[in-house]
Amino acid sequence: MSTQHSRKNFFAKLLGLFAVAGAAPKLLAKSAVAAVAPVSPASPFVVRNDARTVARSGDSV
């Protein structure tokens, strides 16, 4: 019994290879929770308006 070679089979295997290659580093990486320094509450992230921005209507983009 031989394996049927087709584009569908090739792309399925290629997609599986990409999925494994993307998931393997996450599974094999050590936990970085202990290495991260705690964020100090003295300097919080602040969002400010930029006076140089231009207001545009939705249909002008």
C-alpha positions as CSV (number, residue, x, y, z in Angstrom):
1,M,0.0,0.0,0.0
2,S,1.6,3.3,-1.1
3,T,1.0,6.8,0.3
4,Q,-1.0,9.1,-1.9
5,H,1.0,12.2,-2.8
6,S,-1.0,15.2,-3.4
7,R,-0.9,19.0,-3.0
8,K,-3.5,18.7,-0.2
9,N,-1.4,16.2,1.7
10,F,1.8,18.3,1.1
11,F,0.1,21.5,2.4
12,A,-1.4,19.6,5.4
13,K,2.1,18.4,6.4
14,L,3.6,21.8,5.8
15,L,0.9,23.5,8.0
16,G,1.5,20.9,10.7
17,L,5.3,21.6,10.6
18,F,4.7,25.3,11.0
19,A,2.3,24.6,13.9
20,V,4.9,22.5,15.6
21,A,7.7,25.0,14.9
22,G,5.6,27.8,16.4
23,A,4.5,25.9,19.5
24,A,7.8,24.1,20.3
25,P,9.7,27.2,21.6
26,K,6.8,28.2,23.9
27,L,6.6,24.7,25.3
28,L,10.4,24.3,25.7
29,A,11.1,27.8,27.1
30,K,11.6,28.3,30.8
31,S,9.2,30.4,32.8
32,A,10.3,34.0,32.8
33,V,7.9,35.1,35.5
34,A,10.6,35.0,38.2
35,A,13.1,36.9,36.0
36,V,10.8,39.9,35.4
37,A,11.3,42.8,37.7
38,P,8.1,44.2,39.3
39,V,6.8,47.5,37.8
40,S,7.1,50.4,40.2
41,P,3.8,52.3,40.7
42,A,5.7,55.6,40.9
43,S,5.9,55.9,37.1
44,P,2.6,54.6,35.5
45,F,2.1,54.6,31.8
46,V,0.2,57.7,30.7
47,V,-1.5,58.3,27.4
48,R,-1.3,61.9,26.3
49,N,-2.9,63.7,23.3
50,D,-0.6,64.9,20.6
51,A,-1.3,68.4,19.4
52,R,0.2,67.7,16.0
53,T,-2.3,65.1,15.0
54,V,-4.9,65.8,12.3
55,A,-8.5,64.9,12.9
56,R,-9.9,63.1,9.8
57,S,-13.4,61.9,8.9
58,G,-14.0,58.2,8.3
59,D,-14.3,58.5,4.5
60,S,-11.0,60.4,4.0
61,V,-8.8,57.4,4.7
